[in-house]
Amino acid sequence: MIENNEKWHQIRIRLSEFPPHFQSEKTIQLLDACRASRSLRQLLPYISLGRLGLWRYDAYERGQADEFVCLYFHDDQYTVSSYDNTEKRFFASAQEAIGFVEQNIDKENPFVKLT
């Protein structure tokens, strides 16, 4: 767990070094909200194309690496997307975005629409 905490810290430092147009302070809000969540802070964070990604090693081992989620801020919206950015959900606040991830992270595909 200590190693995982260090990873979150490293990601926060990297985000703080991004150029201003990335609006990294908003992504840091998402990162901090993830760390405050008991379930999400167990995941492994990474940065991809300026987005905060979350992945589970167990899903990777099952071959579901493409089901990880990414979080970022764009066009005045907090966004949760699939790793390839084809599936997206938009939210007004970091907490709403984190709530969506918490509710759906254990699903094989968090972006399947309920009918």
Backbone torsions as a table, in degrees:
resi	resn	phi	psi	omega
1	MET	NA	-35.9	179.0
2	ILE	-60.8	-41.5	178.8
3	GLU	-61.2	-41.5	179.3
4	ASN	-64.4	-40.6	177.2
5	ASN	-60.8	-40.1	178.2
6	GLU	-63.3	-38.3	178.9
7	LYS	-62.0	-44.5	177.4
8	TRP	-59.6	-42.2	179.9
9	HIS	-63.4	-44.0	179.4
10	GLN	-62.3	-41.0	179.3
11	ILE	-63.4	-41.4	179.3
12	ARG	-61.2	-43.3	178.3
13	ILE	-62.5	-46.1	-179.9
14	ARG	-60.4	-43.1	179.1
15	LEU	-62.6	-38.3	-179.0
16	SER	-66.7	-17.7	-180.0
17	GLU	-92.6	-2.6	-179.4
18	PHE	-69.7	153.6	176.0
19	PRO	-61.3	152.8	-176.0
20	PRO	-54.9	-34.7	-176.4
21	HIS	-65.9	-12.9	175.7
22	PHE	-77.1	-11.5	-176.6
23	GLN	50.0	48.0	-174.3
24	SER	-64.7	-20.9	177.2
25	GLU	-61.7	-31.1	177.3
26	LYS	-72.8	-38.9	177.5
27	THR	-68.7	-34.5	175.4
28	ILE	-65.0	-35.7	173.7
29	GLN	-57.9	-44.5	178.5
30	LEU	-63.5	-43.3	178.9
31	LEU	-59.9	-47.0	-179.6
32	ASP	-63.4	-38.4	177.7
33	ALA	-66.7	-36.6	176.2
34	CYS	-64.3	-43.7	179.7
35	ARG	-65.1	-28.5	179.0
36	ALA	-77.5	-15.2	-179.8
37	SER	-89.5	124.0	-179.4
38	ARG	-56.8	-41.7	-177.6
39	SER	-76.3	-37.8	-175.4
40	LEU	-79.0	-28.6	-179.8
41	ARG	-71.4	-8.0	174.9
42	GLN	-80.4	-14.5	-179.2
43	LEU	-82.4	167.6	-179.5
44	LEU	-102.7	120.6	-179.9
45	PRO	-84.4	152.8	172.3
46	TYR	-151.7	167.8	176.3
47	ILE	-117.2	132.0	176.5
48	SER	-140.2	120.1	179.3
49	LEU	53.0	39.0	178.7
50	GLY	79.3	4.0	-179.8
51	ARG	-102.5	149.6	173.6
52	LEU	-86.3	118.3	178.0
53	GLY	-105.3	150.9	176.3
54	LEU	-127.4	132.2	176.9
55	TRP	-139.3	155.2	178.2
56	ARG	-111.5	129.4	179.9
57	TYR	-60.9	-37.2	-179.0
58	ASP	-63.6	-37.4	177.3
59	ALA	-68.4	-38.3	177.4
60	TYR	-60.4	-43.5	179.8
61	GLU	-63.5	-31.0	179.4
62	ARG	-83.1	-0.3	179.9
63	GLY	83.0	20.5	-179.4
64	GLN	-106.4	37.0	-176.7
65	ALA	-61.1	-24.6	-178.1
66	ASP	-81.5	1.5	-179.7
67	GLU	-98.8	8.8	179.7
68	PHE	-73.7	157.4	-177.5
69	VAL	-108.1	154.3	174.9
70	CYS	-125.2	148.1	179.7
71	LEU	-128.0	139.7	178.1
72	TYR	-163.8	172.7	179.5
73	PHE	-117.7	126.8	-179.2
74	HIS	-155.0	140.2	-180.0
75	ASP	51.2	45.7	177.8
76	ASP	60.0	27.7	177.8
77	GLN	-135.5	141.4	170.3
78	TYR	-81.4	132.3	-173.0
79	THR	-123.9	136.7	170.3
80	VAL	-114.5	126.0	-176.1
81	SER	-133.4	165.3	170.8
82	SER	-71.5	165.2	-176.8
83	TYR	-56.9	-33.0	-177.7
84	ASP	-93.8	4.3	176.0
85	ASN	67.1	18.7	178.2
86	THR	-85.3	-31.9	176.8
87	GLU	-104.9	132.7	-177.8
88	LYS	-143.2	148.9	169.2
89	ARG	-130.1	140.1	-174.8
90	PHE	-113.8	143.4	-175.5
91	PHE	-140.0	152.8	-179.5
92	ALA	-81.6	-21.2	-178.2
93	SER	-138.7	160.1	176.7
94	ALA	-62.2	-39.5	-178.3
95	GLN	-63.5	-39.5	177.4
96	GLU	-63.5	-42.7	179.1
97	ALA	-62.5	-44.4	179.7
98	ILE	-65.1	-38.9	176.9
99	GLY	-58.6	-42.3	177.6
100	PHE	-61.7	-45.6	-179.1
101	VAL	-63.7	-44.7	179.9
102	GLU	-58.8	-41.1	-178.2
103	GLN	-73.0	-24.3	-170.7
104	ASN	-119.1	-2.5	-172.6
105	ILE	-64.5	-28.5	-178.5
106	ASP	-84.8	-5.7	178.4
107	LYS	-76.4	149.9	178.0
108	GLU	-59.2	-41.3	175.4
109	ASN	-132.3	105.1	-177.3
110	PRO	-63.7	-13.0	-173.5
111	PHE	-102.4	5.3	177.0
112	VAL	-65.5	127.8	179.9
113	LYS	-77.7	136.3	175.4
114	LEU	-83.1	139.4	179.5
115	THR	-109.2	NA	NA
